[in-house]
């Protein structure tokens, strides 16, 4: 595998080479070394708000089968794979007293502990600890749930960064608006989609309506260890956050907080609520992006920076797919970063190199 390097000083650095985005081997390496060591968005606690609630899902990137289970007051993320012969235990959300494999009848409690297995009386040294379902790390922030395969970085740092900006909002009052959710299929590498998201440099050239709502001259990027924040200042005092006194941005006209969390999650907070964007790698030139909306104040919908997100997305898709085509060029290899406008992209590439070379 090639060993990539990105200069730590953006003033001297060159971007990822085009070969990074073209290679199938690098794509698979990213799934193993980046996604398997990440945290991923699962959904919200309303999915499993009742005793015995069971919700199957797959961990993004690795497709690891997992299962949310509520047992009394405890919510767990368990393996969704039977410890007998590897059959997937649960395919649809439901309520249950226990988890029983439909293949040979092995049964587990909602805490993941082995309970019973037919025709195993003569098995020696059984059951073993390995016959319990594996439990994965699970964290909650507000109503939102995040899982890790157990090798993830310290996600509390990410939560603290977001909390510092929007912790004043009543997050538990944010409600899922399924009608505003949508999946987009993009003919481009997932990392190219993230590259585009991580800079406001393109806004005046690609997003005329969004540019009219923002004060481009004051656009700001703040870096954290495993996340970064782009602050969208409003071009005026309308459609902005109503900060309480004491908030670090009190008195500022801010229309949007765009949080990116390594490697593939975006949390876009607007005065009306939150648009979660999850970037899902399919292949080296195919990506699915899921938009998930949580509304807090319906009266503030469809105005300001948080309006017509579908149009903004389609504009982004067009340029990202154009860059994907450009990565096939025989004469293009690397570019340079704008030290002022592309700090987020440089930060992302540095993290990718760190994880790939670990």
C-alpha positions in Angstrom: 0.0 0.0 0.0 1.3 3.5 -0.7 2.3 5.6 2.2 0.7 9.0 2.1 2.0 12.2 3.7 0.5 15.6 4.2 2.7 18.4 5.3 1.6 19.6 8.8 1.8 23.3 7.8 -1.0 24.1 5.4 1.1 26.9 3.8 3.5 24.2 2.4 1.1 21.2 2.0 -0.1 19.5 -1.1 -3.5 17.8 -1.3 -4.1 14.1 -1.5 -2.9 12.7 -4.8 -5.5 11.7 -7.4 -4.3 8.0 -7.0 -5.8 8.1 -3.5 -9.3 8.5 -4.9 -8.8 6.0 -7.8 -7.4 3.0 -5.9 -9.7 0.1 -4.9 -7.0 -1.1 -2.5 -6.9 2.2 -0.7 -10.7 2.3 -0.5 -10.8 -1.0 1.3 -7.9 0.1 3.5 -10.0 3.1 4.5 -12.8 0.9 5.6 -10.5 -1.2 7.8 -8.3 1.5 9.3 -10.6 4.5 9.4 -14.2 3.4 9.6 -13.5 0.5 11.9 -11.8 2.9 14.3 -14.5 5.6 14.2 -17.8 6.4 15.9 -20.9 6.3 13.8 -24.4 7.8 14.1 -27.1 5.2 14.9 -30.2 7.3 15.2 -32.2 8.6 18.2 -33.5 7.1 21.4 -37.1 7.3 20.2 -36.3 4.1 18.2 -35.9 2.1 21.4 -37.9 4.1 24.0 -39.9 1.1 25.3 -38.8 -1.9 27.4 -37.9 -4.8 25.2 -37.3 -2.6 22.1 -34.9 -4.1 19.6 -33.5 -2.2 16.7 -31.0 -3.8 14.1 -28.5 -1.7 12.2 -25.2 -2.0 10.4 -22.1 0.0 11.4 -21.3 2.3 8.6 -18.3 1.4 6.4 -17.7 -2.0 7.9 -21.3 -3.2 7.7 -20.9 -4.9 11.1 -24.3 -6.2 12.1 -25.3 -4.6 15.4 -28.4 -4.4 17.6 -29.8 -1.8 19.9 -31.6 -3.5 22.9 -33.4 -1.8 25.8 -33.4 -3.9 28.9 -35.0 -2.2 31.8 -33.3 1.2 32.0 -30.2 0.1 30.1 -29.7 0.6 26.4 -27.0 -1.6 24.8 -25.4 -2.0 21.4 -24.9 -5.8 20.9 -23.7 -8.0 18.1 -26.5 -9.1 15.9 -24.7 -12.3 15.1 -25.5 -15.6 16.8 -22.5 -17.1 18.6 -23.3 -20.6 17.4 -23.0 -20.5 13.6 -23.0 -16.8 12.8 -26.6 -16.3 11.7 -28.0 -12.8 11.9 -30.5 -12.8 14.8 -32.8 -9.9 14.0 -33.8 -8.3 10.7 -36.6 -5.9 11.7 -37.2 -3.6 14.7 -39.5 -5.2 17.2 -40.2 -5.8 20.9 -39.0 -9.0 22.6 -38.3 -10.6 25.9 -35.2 -12.3 24.6 -33.3 -12.9 21.4 -33.7 -16.3 19.8 -31.8 -17.4 16.7 -34.2 -18.7 14.0 -31.6 -21.1 12.8 -31.0 -23.5 15.7 -32.9 -21.9 18.6 -30.0 -20.4 20.7 -31.4 -17.8 23.0 -29.9 -14.7 24.6 -31.2 -12.2 27.1 -31.6 -8.5 26.1 -28.4 -7.9 28.0 -26.6 -10.2 25.5 -26.0 -13.1 28.0 -26.4 -16.6 26.7 -29.5 -18.3 28.1 -30.2 -21.6 26.4 -29.2 -23.9 23.5 -31.0 -27.1 22.4 -29.1 -30.3 22.0 -26.0 -29.1 23.7 -26.1 -31.2 26.9 -23.0 -33.2 26.0 -20.9 -30.2 25.0 -17.9 -29.8 27.4 -16.9 -26.4 28.8 -20.1 -24.8 27.6 -21.2 -22.1 27.7 -18.1 -20.0 27.5 -17.9 -16.2 27.8 -17.6 -16.1 24.0 -21.1 -17.6 23.8 -22.5 -14.3 25.0 -23.2 -11.6 22.4 -20.4 -9.1 22.1 -21.3 -5.7 23.5 -20.1 -2.6 21.6 -19.5 0.9 23.0 -22.5 3.1 22.9 -22.8 6.9 23.7 -25.7 9.2 23.9 -25.8 13.0 23.4 -29.1 14.6 23.6 -31.5 12.2 22.0 -28.8 10.9 19.5 -27.0 7.6 19.7 -23.5 6.8 18.6 -21.7 3.4 18.4 -18.2 2.3 18.0 -16.6 -1.1 17.1 -14.4 -0.7 20.2 -11.4 1.0 18.6 -12.9 4.4 18.3 -11.2 7.7 19.4 -12.4 9.7 22.4 -15.9 10.8 21.3 -16.4 12.9 24.4 -14.1 15.5 22.9 -16.5 15.8 19.9 -19.5 16.0 22.2 -17.9 18.8 24.2 -17.1 20.8 21.0 -20.8 20.6 19.8 -22.1 21.2 23.3 -20.1 24.4 23.7 -22.0 25.9 20.7 -25.5 24.5 20.7 -25.9 23.1 24.2 -28.2 26.0 25.0 -30.9 24.5 22.7 -33.4 22.0 24.2 -32.0 19.0 22.2 -34.5 16.5 23.6 -37.3 18.6 22.0 -35.8 18.0 18.5 -38.2 15.7 16.7 -37.4 13.6 13.6 -39.2 14.8 10.5 -39.1 11.7 8.3 -40.7 13.6 5.3 -37.7 15.9 5.1 -35.3 12.9 5.1 -33.7 11.9 1.8 -31.0 9.7 0.4 -28.7 10.9 -2.4 -26.6 8.6 -4.6 -23.4 10.3 -5.9 -21.0 9.0 -8.5 -17.9 9.9 -6.6 -15.5 8.8 -3.8 -16.9 9.4 -0.3 -13.8 11.4 0.7 -14.3 13.8 -2.2 -17.8 14.5 -0.9 -16.2 15.3 2.6 -13.5 17.4 0.9 -16.2 19.6 -0.6 -18.2 19.9 2.6 -15.2 21.0 4.6 -14.6 24.3 2.9 -16.8 27.3 2.3 -14.4 28.4 -0.5 -16.8 27.2 -3.2 -20.0 28.8 -1.8 -19.9 32.0 -4.0 -19.2 30.0 -7.1 -21.6 27.1 -6.6 -24.4 28.2 -4.2 -25.8 31.5 -5.2 -28.8 31.4 -2.8 -26.8 30.2 0.2 -24.2 32.8 -0.5 -26.9 35.5 -0.4 -27.9 34.3 3.1 -24.3 34.2 4.5 -21.7 36.8 5.1 -18.9 35.1 3.1 -16.3 37.6 4.3 -16.7 36.4 7.9 -16.8 32.6 7.2 -14.8 30.9 9.9 -13.4 27.4 10.4 -12.5 26.1 13.9 -10.5 22.9 14.2 -10.8 20.2 16.9 -8.9 17.0 17.2 -11.5 14.7 15.5 -14.0 17.3 14.3 -14.2 20.8 12.9 -16.7 23.6 12.8 -17.6 26.0 10.0 -19.5 29.0 11.3 -21.9 30.6 8.9 -22.4 34.2 9.8 -25.6 35.8 8.5 -25.7 38.7 6.1 -28.0 40.7 8.4 -29.8 40.0 11.7 -32.6 37.8 10.5 -32.8 34.1 10.7 -30.1 33.7 13.3 -29.6 31.9 16.6 -31.1 33.6 19.7 -28.2 33.1 22.1 -28.6 33.4 25.8 -26.4 35.9 27.7 -23.2 34.2 28.6 -23.0 32.1 25.4 -19.5 32.5 23.8 -21.2 33.8 20.6 -23.7 36.1 22.3 -24.3 39.2 20.2 -23.1 37.6 16.9 -25.4 37.0 13.9 -24.8 33.3 13.2 -27.1 31.5 10.8 -25.6 28.0 11.0 -23.1 25.9 12.7 -21.7 23.2 10.4 -20.0 20.5 12.4 -18.1 17.7 10.7 -17.1 14.7 12.7 -14.3 12.3 11.4 -14.6 10.6 9.1 -18.1 10.9 7.5 -20.7 12.7 9.7 -22.1 16.2 9.4 -24.3 17.9 12.0 -25.7 21.1 10.6 -27.5 23.2 13.2 -29.8 25.9 12.2 -32.3 28.1 14.3 -35.0 25.6 13.2 -33.1 22.4 14.2 -30.6 20.0 12.8 -29.8 18.3 9.5 -27.7 15.2 10.0 -25.8 14.1 6.9 -24.2 10.6 6.9 -21.7 9.9 4.1 -21.8 6.1 3.3 -19.0 4.6 1.2 -20.2 2.2 -1.5 -17.2 1.9 -3.7 -14.3 4.0 -4.8 -16.6 5.9 -7.1 -20.1 5.5 -5.5 -21.4 7.1 -2.4 -24.7 7.4 -0.6 -25.5 10.4 1.5 -28.4 10.3 3.9 -30.1 13.5 5.1 -31.9 13.2 8.4 -33.8 16.2 9.7 -34.7 17.0 13.3 -37.0 20.0 13.7 -37.2 22.1 16.9 -39.0 25.3 15.7 -41.2 24.9 12.7 -41.7 28.6 12.4 -38.1 29.1 11.4 -38.1 26.5 8.6 -37.4 27.3 5.0 -35.7 30.6 5.6 -32.1 31.7 5.9 -29.1 29.4 5.6 -31.1 26.3 6.4 -33.5 26.6 3.5 -33.8 24.5 0.3 -31.1 22.0 1.4 -32.1 19.7 -1.5 -31.0 22.4 -4.0 -27.7 23.0 -2.2 -27.1 19.2 -2.2 -27.7 18.9 -5.9 -25.3 21.8 -6.6 -22.7 20.0 -4.4 -23.2 16.7 -6.2 -22.6 18.3 -9.6 -19.2 19.7 -8.6 -18.1 16.6 -6.6 -18.9 14.3 -9.6 -16.9 16.7 -11.8 -13.9 16.4 -9.4 -14.3 12.6 -9.5 -13.9 12.7 -13.3 -10.9 15.0 -12.9 -9.2 12.4 -10.6 -8.9 10.2 -13.7 -6.7 12.8 -15.5 -3.2 11.6 -16.6 -1.8 15.1 -15.9 -3.4 16.0 -12.6 -1.7 14.7 -9.4 -2.0 17.1 -6.4 -3.1 20.6 -5.8 -2.4 23.2 -3.0 -4.6 24.3 -0.1 -5.8 27.8 0.4 -4.4 28.5 3.9 -7.4 30.8 4.6 -10.3 28.8 3.2 -9.3 25.1 3.2 -8.1 24.5 6.8 -10.9 21.8 7.2 -9.8 19.9 4.1 -6.2 19.9 5.2 -7.2 18.7 8.7 -9.3 15.9 7.2 -6.4 14.7 5.0 -4.0 14.8 7.9 -6.4 12.6 9.9 -6.8 10.1 7.0 -3.0 9.8 6.8 -2.6 9.4 10.5 -5.2 6.5 10.6 -3.9 4.9 7.4 -0.3 4.9 8.6 -1.1 3.8 12.1 
